Amino acid sequence: QIQLVESGGGLVQPGGSLRLSCTASGVFLRVATVAWYRQAPGQERELVATISSTRPTNYQDSVKDRFTVSGDNAKNTVYLQMNSLKPEDTAVYYCNLYRTHFWGQGTQVTVAS
């Protein structure tokens, strides 16, 4: 059974940083493409970043140069390092085995002073 569990969300001031984690069971993330999505209140879920099995990464334009996605094979975990956070980054963040129905439960990120 495949499960994804996110952690690391919280409340942070504008300009601050957070690191989200997505830890998997039932699948080796090193052979998968993993995506981070986010959904703000009243908005559709949007793709933020992906990391492929060969580890190339892609980012939504609004987070380029601020967010970094990486993987730790030993921990079977993918991370989303978020720096220079802005209020508009406030959302529930989800990890997903890209283009599958396997999602984590989400973790809330709130950027406010």
N, C-alpha and C positions, 0 to 999 in steps of 0.2 A: 504494500500500500504506500503510495507516494504522498508525502506530506511536506509542506513548506511552512516554516514558522519565521515570521519577521520579529525583530526586536530593535530597540534603540531609539524609538521616537520619543518625543517630549516637547517641552516648551523651551524656546530659545529666543534670545533677543535678536533683532536685525543685525546682520553682520557676523553672527555666531556660526557655530558648526555643530553638526551631528553626524554620527555614523550609524547607518542602518545595517542590520545583518539579516540575511535570509539563509537559514539552515535547513537542509533537506534530509529526509529519510526516505528510503525506498528507491532512490535514484542517485546516481553519481553526477553531480553538477558539472564536473569537468568534461563530460561528454555531451552536455546540453547547452543550448542557448537560453540564457536566463534574462528576463526582462524585469525592469522596475517600472511600475505605473503609479500614477497618483490620481486621486479624485478629490476635488475641492467641493464644498457644499454647493449644490445647485448646478454643478457642472458635470460634463461627461468625463469618464476615466480617460486619461491620456498617457501615452507612452513617454517615459522619461529617458530611459537608457537601456541598452542591451549589452551583454557580453556573450560572445560565442564560445564554442568549445575550443577553438584555436586561440581564443582570448582577444581578438579584435573587439573594439568597443564602438558604440555609436551613441550619440546624445541628441536630445531635443535641443534646438538652438537656444532656448531660453536658459538652459543650465550648462551649456558648454563653458569651459574654463572655470566653473564653480563646483561641479559635481564630478566625481570619479567613481567608476565601478570597477571592482576587482574581485578576484576569487582566491580562496585558500582551499586547495584540494584536500589537505590533511584534515581540515575541519568540515569539509563538504559544505562550505559556506560562501556566499557571495555578499559583498559589501557595497554599500552606496555611501561614499564619503561626500558630505554636503557642506560646502564652505560658503562664506559670504551670503548667508541665507537672507531672503527677503520676505516680507509679509505675504507676497503672492505665491510663495512656496508652500504656504499652509495648505495641508491636504492630508488625507489618509493615503499612505504609501503601501503598495502591494508588490510582492514579487510573484513571478509567474514563469512557469516553463513555457517559453515563447511559443505562441500559437497552439497551446493546449488548454485544457480546462483545469489545469492544476494551478491553484492560486493559494497564497497564504491568506491569513485572516486580516492582515493589514495592521499598520501601526500609525498612530496619529502624530503628525508633525505640526506644531503651531509656532509660528514666528511672530512675536509681538513684544512690544516694549512695556 
